[in-house]
């Protein structure tokens, strides 16, 4: 995922557009990194195929907990550049 995030950071600062991170996102921290690096959306298909759609509850809970611990009130704050 490092290469994806590196290029996302480079492109999102240089080329105003909407970006999606696909592949390699399996956890809340992965999704958080992608959003903070410039992604507007994050796809987690393989994770959901592996653990089932109910796993979204786990991801959302971890994501919410991280945001609270780091005093973010919204996802928009994570994406602020």
N, C-alpha and C positions, 0 to 999 in steps of 0.2 A: 503494500500500500504506500510505501514511502515515495516511490517514483510518481504515482498518481497524485499524491498530495503536493509534491514539489512542483509539478507542472501546473496543477490547478492554481497554486499560489502565484506562480509566474503569470499565467494567462489571466486570472481574475483581476489582477492589478493592472494589467496592460490592455485588455480587450473587454470593454463592458458588454456583458452578455449573461445569459443564464447558464449555469453549469450543473451537471449531474455527476456524481461519483458512482461508478458501477464496478462491481467486483472487489473482493477483498474486505468488504464491510461485514463484520460478523458480530459486532458488539456495540453497546452504547458509546464507549470511548472512541471507537472507530468512526461512528457517525458524528460525534462531537468534533473530532479533528477535521473531518471533511467539511462540516459547516463552517467551522472557524477559519478554514483555509480558503473558503470561497464558494463552496457548493450550495446551490439552491435546493437541491434534492439529493437524496441518498437512496440507492437501491440495495435491498438486502435479500434478493431472491434465494440464493443458495442457503442462507441461514434459515429462511422460512421453510424451504423444502426439507431441510435436515431436521428442524425441531418443531415444525408445524406453526400455523398461524397464531396459536395461543402464546407462542414465544414473544410476540409483540408486546404482551403485557410486561414481560421481564425487561425488555429493551426500554420501554417507556418508563418503567419504574426506576431503572438505573439512570436513565437520561435525566429524569426529574430530580432524583437525589443529587446527582452531580451538579446540576444547575443551582439547586438550593445551597449546597455546600460552598459553591463559588459565588454565591449572591447574584445570580442572573435571574431576572424576572421573566424573560421571554427568549424564545429562540432568535427573535430579531436582534437582540443584544449580542448574541453569539456571532451573528453574521455581520455586525457593524464593522466597517473598516475605517 
